[in-house]
């Protein structure tokens, strides 16, 4: 699964560069977890860190001058999957 994700990121950075994009965003909207009860979060964080480092290394090797961004899930998406009620300000 890690290799598949890395290949997708590599291709997306290549296409962004070819199209003259100014940046690439890692969008955290869909992690794919139904439950975290049997998930090794330390291992998952290590894999994410490795993927981000690999992406930056590839960006430099590909001479892509754009910025790499990371984004967490949007507030709307968090609310739809979060079991804890949240308060919104008007």
LOSE-333418 format. One line per 2 residues: their letters; for each residue x, y, z of N, C-alpha, C, O. Coordinates in nm, 2 decimals, always signed. Layout:
% residues N
A> X,Y,Z,X,Y,Z,X,Y,Z,X,Y,Z; ... $
//
This chain:
% residues 90
XX> +0.08,-0.12,+0.00,+0.00,+0.00,+0.00,+0.09,+0.13,+0.00,+0.06,+0.22,-0.07; +0.19,+0.12,+0.08,+0.28,+0.24,+0.08,+0.34,+0.27,-0.05,+0.35,+0.38,-0.10 $
XX> +0.39,+0.16,-0.12,+0.45,+0.18,-0.25,+0.35,+0.24,-0.35,+0.39,+0.32,-0.44; +0.23,+0.19,-0.35,+0.12,+0.25,-0.43,+0.10,+0.39,-0.41,+0.09,+0.47,-0.50 $
XX> +0.09,+0.43,-0.28,+0.07,+0.57,-0.25,+0.19,+0.66,-0.29,+0.17,+0.77,-0.35; +0.31,+0.61,-0.28,+0.43,+0.68,-0.32,+0.43,+0.70,-0.47,+0.47,+0.80,-0.52 $
XX> +0.39,+0.59,-0.54,+0.39,+0.61,-0.69,+0.28,+0.71,-0.73,+0.31,+0.78,-0.83; +0.17,+0.71,-0.67,+0.07,+0.81,-0.70,+0.12,+0.95,-0.67,+0.10,+1.04,-0.76 $
XX> +0.19,+0.98,-0.56,+0.24,+1.11,-0.53,+0.35,+1.15,-0.63,+0.35,+1.26,-0.68; +0.43,+1.05,-0.67,+0.54,+1.08,-0.77,+0.48,+1.13,-0.90,+0.52,+1.23,-0.96 $
XX> +0.38,+1.05,-0.95,+0.31,+1.09,-1.07,+0.24,+1.22,-1.06,+0.24,+1.30,-1.16; +0.17,+1.25,-0.95,+0.10,+1.38,-0.93,+0.20,+1.49,-0.93,+0.17,+1.60,-0.99 $
XX> +0.32,+1.48,-0.87,+0.42,+1.58,-0.87,+0.47,+1.61,-1.01,+0.49,+1.72,-1.05; +0.49,+1.50,-1.09,+0.54,+1.51,-1.22,+0.44,+1.59,-1.31,+0.48,+1.68,-1.38 $
XX> +0.31,+1.55,-1.30,+0.21,+1.62,-1.37,+0.19,+1.76,-1.33,+0.18,+1.85,-1.42; +0.20,+1.79,-1.20,+0.20,+1.93,-1.15,+0.31,+2.01,-1.21,+0.29,+2.12,-1.26 $
XX> +0.43,+1.95,-1.22,+0.54,+2.02,-1.27,+0.53,+2.04,-1.42,+0.55,+2.15,-1.47; +0.48,+1.94,-1.50,+0.46,+1.95,-1.64,+0.36,+2.06,-1.68,+0.37,+2.13,-1.78 $
XX> +0.26,+2.07,-1.59,+0.15,+2.17,-1.62,+0.18,+2.31,-1.57,+0.10,+2.40,-1.58; +0.30,+2.32,-1.51,+0.34,+2.46,-1.46,+0.27,+2.49,-1.32,+0.26,+2.61,-1.29 $
XX> +0.23,+2.39,-1.25,+0.17,+2.42,-1.12,+0.27,+2.48,-1.02,+0.39,+2.47,-1.03; +0.21,+2.56,-0.93,+0.29,+2.63,-0.83,+0.31,+2.56,-0.70,+0.38,+2.60,-0.61 $
XX> +0.23,+2.45,-0.68,+0.24,+2.37,-0.56,+0.17,+2.24,-0.56,+0.09,+2.22,-0.65; +0.20,+2.16,-0.47,+0.13,+2.03,-0.45,+0.08,+2.02,-0.31,+0.16,+2.04,-0.22 $
XX> -0.04,+1.98,-0.29,-0.10,+1.97,-0.16,-0.13,+1.82,-0.12,-0.20,+1.75,-0.20; -0.08,+1.78,-0.01,-0.13,+1.65,+0.05,-0.25,+1.68,+0.13,-0.25,+1.75,+0.23 $
XX> -0.36,+1.63,+0.07,-0.49,+1.66,+0.13,-0.53,+1.54,+0.22,-0.54,+1.43,+0.18; -0.55,+1.57,+0.35,-0.58,+1.47,+0.45,-0.73,+1.44,+0.47,-0.77,+1.40,+0.58 $
XX> -0.81,+1.45,+0.36,-0.95,+1.43,+0.38,-1.00,+1.29,+0.39,-1.11,+1.27,+0.45; -0.92,+1.19,+0.35,-0.97,+1.05,+0.35,-0.86,+0.96,+0.40,-0.77,+0.93,+0.32 $
XX> -0.86,+0.92,+0.52,-0.76,+0.83,+0.57,-0.79,+0.68,+0.55,-0.70,+0.60,+0.54; -0.92,+0.65,+0.53,-0.96,+0.52,+0.51,-0.98,+0.43,+0.63,-1.00,+0.31,+0.62 $
XX> -0.97,+0.49,+0.75,-0.99,+0.41,+0.87,-1.14,+0.41,+0.91,-1.21,+0.51,+0.91; -1.18,+0.29,+0.95,-1.32,+0.28,+1.01,-1.31,+0.28,+1.16,-1.40,+0.34,+1.23 $
XX> -1.20,+0.23,+1.21,-1.17,+0.24,+1.35,-1.02,+0.25,+1.38,-0.94,+0.19,+1.30; -0.98,+0.31,+1.48,-0.84,+0.32,+1.52,-0.80,+0.22,+1.63,-0.69,+0.21,+1.67 $
XX> -0.89,+0.13,+1.66,-0.87,+0.04,+1.77,-0.76,-0.06,+1.75,-0.68,-0.09,+1.84; -0.74,-0.11,+1.62,-0.64,-0.20,+1.59,-0.53,-0.14,+1.50,-0.47,-0.21,+1.42 $
XX> -0.51,-0.01,+1.51,-0.42,+0.06,+1.42,-0.29,+0.10,+1.51,-0.31,+0.16,+1.61; -0.18,+0.07,+1.45,-0.05,+0.11,+1.52,-0.02,+0.25,+1.47,+0.04,+0.27,+1.37 $
XX> -0.06,+0.35,+1.55,-0.05,+0.49,+1.51,+0.09,+0.54,+1.50,+0.12,+0.62,+1.41; +0.18,+0.48,+1.58,+0.32,+0.52,+1.57,+0.38,+0.48,+1.43,+0.45,+0.55,+1.36 $
XX> +0.34,+0.36,+1.39,+0.38,+0.31,+1.26,+0.32,+0.39,+1.14,+0.39,+0.42,+1.05; +0.20,+0.43,+1.16,+0.13,+0.51,+1.06,+0.19,+0.65,+1.04,+0.21,+0.70,+0.93 $
XX> +0.23,+0.71,+1.16,+0.30,+0.84,+1.15,+0.44,+0.83,+1.09,+0.48,+0.92,+1.02; +0.50,+0.72,+1.12,+0.64,+0.70,+1.06,+0.63,+0.68,+0.91,+0.71,+0.74,+0.83 $
XX> +0.52,+0.61,+0.86,+0.50,+0.60,+0.72,+0.47,+0.73,+0.65,+0.52,+0.76,+0.55; +0.38,+0.81,+0.72,+0.35,+0.94,+0.66,+0.47,+1.03,+0.66,+0.50,+1.10,+0.56 $
XX> +0.55,+1.03,+0.76,+0.68,+1.11,+0.76,+0.77,+1.07,+0.65,+0.83,+1.15,+0.58; +0.79,+0.94,+0.63,+0.87,+0.88,+0.53,+0.82,+0.93,+0.39,+0.90,+0.97,+0.30 $
XX> +0.69,+0.92,+0.37,+0.63,+0.96,+0.24,+0.65,+1.11,+0.21,+0.68,+1.14,+0.10; +0.63,+1.19,+0.31,+0.65,+1.33,+0.30,+0.80,+1.36,+0.26,+0.83,+1.45,+0.18 $
XX> +0.89,+1.30,+0.33,+1.03,+1.32,+0.30,+1.07,+1.27,+0.16,+1.14,+1.34,+0.09; +1.01,+1.16,+0.12,+1.04,+1.11,-0.01,+0.98,+1.21,-0.12,+1.05,+1.23,-0.22 $
XX> +0.87,+1.26,-0.09,+0.81,+1.36,-0.19,+0.89,+1.48,-0.20,+0.91,+1.53,-0.31; +0.95,+1.53,-0.09,+1.03,+1.65,-0.10,+1.16,+1.62,-0.17,+1.21,+1.70,-0.25 $
XX> +1.22,+1.50,-0.14,+1.34,+1.46,-0.21,+1.32,+1.45,-0.36,+1.40,+1.50,-0.44; +1.20,+1.39,-0.40,+1.17,+1.37,-0.54,+1.15,+1.51,-0.61,+1.19,+1.53,-0.72 $
XX> +1.08,+1.60,-0.54,+1.05,+1.73,-0.59,+1.18,+1.80,-0.63,+1.19,+1.86,-0.73; +1.28,+1.79,-0.54,+1.41,+1.86,-0.57,+1.48,+1.79,-0.68,+1.54,+1.86,-0.77 $
XX> +1.47,+1.66,-0.69,+1.54,+1.58,-0.80,+1.47,+1.61,-0.93,+1.54,+1.61,-1.04; +1.34,+1.64,-0.93,+1.27,+1.67,-1.05,+1.27,+1.81,-1.09,+1.22,+1.86,-1.19 $
XX> +1.34,+1.89,-1.01,+1.36,+2.04,-1.03,+1.23,+2.11,-1.03,+1.21,+2.21,-1.09; +1.13,+2.06,-0.95,+1.00,+2.12,-0.93,+1.02,+2.23,-0.83,+1.06,+2.20,-0.72 $
XX> +1.00,+2.36,-0.87,+1.02,+2.47,-0.78,+0.90,+2.50,-0.69,+0.91,+2.59,-0.61; +0.79,+2.43,-0.71,+0.67,+2.46,-0.64,+0.68,+2.43,-0.49,+0.78,+2.37,-0.45 $
XX> +0.58,+2.46,-0.41,+0.57,+2.44,-0.27,+0.49,+2.31,-0.24,+0.39,+2.29,-0.31; +0.54,+2.24,-0.14,+0.46,+2.12,-0.10,+0.38,+2.17,+0.03,+0.44,+2.22,+0.12 $
XX> +0.25,+2.15,+0.02,+0.16,+2.18,+0.13,+0.10,+2.06,+0.19,+0.09,+1.95,+0.13; +0.07,+2.07,+0.32,-0.01,+1.96,+0.38,-0.14,+2.03,+0.44,-0.14,+2.14,+0.48 $
XX> -0.25,+1.95,+0.43,-0.37,+2.01,+0.48,-0.45,+1.90,+0.56,-0.45,+1.78,+0.52; -0.51,+1.94,+0.67,-0.59,+1.84,+0.74,-0.73,+1.83,+0.68,-0.76,+1.91,+0.59 $
XX> -0.81,+1.74,+0.73,-0.95,+1.73,+0.68,-1.02,+1.87,+0.70,-0.99,+1.94,+0.80; -1.11,+1.90,+0.61,-1.19,+2.02,+0.63,-1.28,+2.01,+0.75,-1.31,+1.90,+0.79 $
XX> -1.32,+2.12,+0.80,-1.41,+2.12,+0.92,-1.54,+2.04,+0.89,-1.59,+1.97,+0.98; -1.59,+2.05,+0.77,-1.71,+1.98,+0.74,-1.69,+1.83,+0.74,-1.78,+1.76,+0.79 $
XX> -1.58,+1.79,+0.68,-1.55,+1.64,+0.68,-1.53,+1.59,+0.82,-1.57,+1.48,+0.85; -1.46,+1.66,+0.91,-1.44,+1.62,+1.04,-1.57,+1.60,+1.12,-1.59,+1.51,+1.19 $
XX> -1.66,+1.70,+1.10,-1.78,+1.69,+1.17,-1.87,+1.57,+1.13,-1.93,+1.51,+1.21; -1.86,+1.53,+1.00,-1.94,+1.42,+0.95,-1.89,+1.29,+1.00,-1.97,+1.19,+1.01 $
XX> -1.76,+1.28,+1.04,-1.71,+1.15,+1.09,-1.68,+1.15,+1.23,-1.64,+1.05,+1.29; -1.68,+1.27,+1.30,-1.65,+1.28,+1.44,-1.77,+1.25,+1.52,-1.88,+1.30,+1.50 $
XX> -1.75,+1.16,+1.62,-1.86,+1.13,+1.71,-1.88,+1.23,+1.82,-1.98,+1.22,+1.90; -1.79,+1.32,+1.84,-1.80,+1.42,+1.95,-1.86,+1.54,+1.89,-1.82,+1.59,+1.79 $
XX> -1.97,+1.59,+1.95,-2.04,+1.71,+1.90,-1.95,+1.83,+1.90,-1.87,+1.85,+1.99; -1.96,+1.91,+1.80,-1.88,+2.04,+1.80,-1.97,+2.16,+1.79,-2.08,+2.15,+1.75 $
XX> -1.92,+2.27,+1.85,-2.00,+2.39,+1.85,-1.95,+2.48,+1.74,-1.83,+2.50,+1.72; -2.04,+2.54,+1.66,-2.00,+2.64,+1.56,-2.03,+2.78,+1.60,-2.13,+2.80,+1.67 $
XX> -1.94,+2.87,+1.57,-1.97,+3.01,+1.60,-2.04,+3.07,+1.49,-2.02,+3.04,+1.37; -2.13,+3.16,+1.52,-2.21,+3.23,+1.41,-2.13,+3.34,+1.35,-2.19,+3.40,+1.26 $
//
